[in-house]
Amino acid sequence: MNTCGNNEGNTIRNDNQSRQTFSNGIRAALVCLILFEPGCKPKEVLVPVKPASALPAEFPLPDRFPIVVPMKFRDVEYHFMLDTGCSLTSFNRKHRDLLGDYIKTYTTSGFLWQKIPVDAHAIPEEATMQLGPIRIKGEVGVMDYSALGDWLARYDGLVGIDIMGQFLVQFDFEKELLRFLRSDTRPDPNWGEPFDLELSGGTPHLRVRLTDSISEQFMIDTGAPLIYLTQEKFESLVREQDPSTSYVRRPITQDSKDLAGAIIRKVSLEPLIYDSIRIVESPRSFLGMEFLRRHSLVTLDCQGRKLYLKLKCSDPTPPSGLGKPPVSDSNHP
């Protein structure tokens, strides 16, 4: 059993600042979590690499939310958010005129199951769309990001699983590097513990046993700042915890009910043990960046249906309140 990173006896507090930042963390999920409905998958996107020796492709991995990578299109650099919860790479609608012929419209569902149209357009043959050394061809989506919130509308696009799934994607939080490795790269023991992944709706999911009687299938979502759990499982989990477990409730939209957040004393993903995990009640279950950053190395292998997790031996101080979620850098373009 790996107990690396255990840290007992953390004080839980509920001051006004914690409540406010917790509420902001929930709102961030509203504009980040995008799941394409099963049956509406786009045609395969061809992602050739020229030259092959250019891999691994590496990008900076700063300690902030979200992860933003440079995407070049027609020799202009755009800021794309890396989102494993999105099955189709897309441009913000304001860039529609850059693209080629319209192909068809897909229907997506947002955080609260609201329906959002995404238009697929061809990438013109003469245009170059490139993520580092990775040349992208085929089709790309166009979406009105403002429908999901002003926060997301600041970005030029989203990099989805249609691209990431063709590589091993490695998040090296210790060295602050994001890597795209060849899909046939052999696993390394230094990657940590392997876990089986399921692909549902084109996005990666991991089953986690929260207690002896409660387990849940979570989407691995780099477009989410926190950890989110469906209402029924959340309430069951809180009931099983120590009575001192603390949580607050906040509405996330005018039409939604209040959602709660709690700090759970211990969660096991055998053989890994996590202490003081902050979980938010949600319409869906996601493992966001706060979970991923509990590790020194995370390797996502969608083709091999594996997730490799290497827990930090010196775990950062677990959250002492329900606030302080990872937040977007307001100065980022």
HUWOWO-V664894 format. One record per helix or strand. SS is the DSSP state (~ for helix, > for strand). FROM is the first residue (numbers start at 1). TO is the last residue. Records with the same first field share a line. If there is no record, write none. Layout:
# HUWOWO-V664894
SS: FROM-TO  FROM-TO
This chain:
# HUWOWO-V664894
>: 2-2  13-13  35-36  46-46  49-49  57-60  68-73  76-82  90-92  102-109  115-122  129-131  134-137  139-143  157-159  168-172  177-181  193-196  198-200  203-209  215-220  227-230  247-251  258-269  272-282  286-287  295-301  306-311  321-321
~: 16-32  52-54  93-98  145-147  150-153  161-164  189-191  231-240  289-292
